[in-house]
Amino acid sequence: MKGCMIVFTLTAAAFELFKKSLYRYSAVHPSLVLKEVENRVKTNKAKSEIAVDISLSVKYKDSAHQLYRINLYQTTSRIGVNGKNEMKFLQENLPVICEAVTIMT
């Protein structure tokens, strides 16, 4: 834990597998909804915009209140989870997402 945020540091390949598994999990979960906000920056090297991080607000479909937020830091392959119910993510959602990652590999 870092402050009030749970932080995971992964390899680039593991990060991409986790991200893909997270999106698949949310697509089939009957009651969770993800709202995505992408932070893009323009680089001199690429001369185009790249996504630096993605912030996902996770909530129940029938509620306006956020359960927790997942921040995907693509340039450092880090994942940060924070919010009032981040333990729900650790105890309920993360094991299922990680199991899907192991099936994908």
N, C-alpha and C positions, 0 to 999 in steps of 0.2 A: 504494500500500500504506500502511496505517495501522497501525503496530505489527506485529502478527502477523495482521492481518486485511486482506483485499483489499476495498476499499469502492468501490461504484459509486453515483453520485448521478444520478437520472433525473428527468424531468418526471413528473407524476402519471399522464398517459396512457401514457407509455412504461413506467412501473413496472407498471401494470395489464396491459399487453400482455406484458411480460416474465414476470410472475407466471403468467399464463394459459399461456404457452408452456412455462414450466418444469414446470407440472403435467401438461400434455399429453405432454411429453417423458418425464417419469418414468413416466407411465401405459403408454407403449408400449415403454419400454426393457426388454429381456429380463432384465437382471440387477441393476438398481438398485431400491432401495426407499427411500421417504421416510417418516420418522416425524415427524409434525407436532405441535408444541406451540404453542398460541396464548396470548399474554399479553393479557388483557382488563382494561380499567379502566372504572369508572363515571364519567361526567361529569355535571356539574351542568346543562350546557346540553342535552345529549341526554336526560338522565334515564334512560339505559339504558347497558348495557355496549357498548363498542366494542373491536375488535381493534386494539391498538397495534402489536404486532409478532408475527411468526410465525417460529418457529425450526424449521428442517428438518434433521434428522439424516439424512445420506445414507450408505447402506451397500449392500454386495452382498447379495442375497437369501440366499445360503448362508453368510453371515458375521455374527458378532455385533459386529465391529469397525467403528466409524464411519470412513468415508473422509474426510469433511469436513462442515461445518455451514454451512447457508445461513440467514442471518438477514434477514428481510424487514421493514424498518421502514416501516410504512404511513403514519405521520404525516409523515415526512420524505422519502418516496420513495427511500430508500436501501436498498442491498443489501450485506450484508457476508458474506464467505466466509472461513472459517478452518478449520484442522485440519491434520493431517499431509499430506494429499493435495490441498491446495487448487490446486496446479498442475495436477493431473489435471482439475479442474473448468475451469480456464482453457484448457487445451490441447485437451481432448476434448469436454467437455459444453457449454461456453459457445458455441463456434461453431455448434453444431447448434441450440441454443436461440435464438440471435440470428437464424439463418437462418429459423427458423419465425416469428419476430416480423416479419421483413420480408415474408414470404408473407402474414401476417395483415393487413398494412396496405395 
